[in-house]
Amino acid sequence: MSPSTLTRWFNTKFESTLCVISLVVMACCVFLQVILRYLFHQSAPWAEELAIYGMAFSVYFGAALAVTEKSHVRILNLVFMFPRKIAIGVIVAGDAVWCAFNIFMVFHGLEYLRILWGTHFISPALGIEQRWPQAVVPFCFALMTFRILQFYYRWWRTGVCELTCDLPEDLEAR
């Protein structure tokens, strides 16, 4: 795979691939648990734990995917009342606050991981160190920040402002 192909894949498919894998793992583990419990009256504790990890991974990678596809939740009713330049300014300010929160989460997530690296905290069913599944939190918040900054870099580079939402046409006239 060439570097440009890998870069294109990272920019377009990275989050969706990991999100789908996480969801498939979770769904298969839950399905296995249902079959084992109702047909064989047994359970697989490792499947429950793996399903929990799959759910957590799909939530965090799904949030990063929403940023990548510019489909994250925004409440813009008030913003639509402003002229376009002010609306863009409000959205940029909101993104700045969002990036600050993400950086806060990365910092504290790394602090938490530092604590986990100093202890021996093994998951009960799978027997893996908890620092590995917990690393998804700071990683995905950093990924969301990267995607937001990537959007603004493209805007600065090309001059085309593709807002994370479609502003109504009548804002063009204001």
Secondary structure, 3 states (H helix, E strand, C coil): CCHHHHHHHHHHCHHHHHHHHHHHHHHHHHHHHHHHHHHHCCCCHHHHHHHHHHHHHHHHHHHHHHHHCCCCCCCCCCHHHCCHHHHHHHHHHHHHHHHHHHHHHHHHHHHHHHHHHCCCCECCCCCCECHHHHCHHHHHHHHHHHHHHHHHHHHHHHCCCCCCCCCCCHHHHC
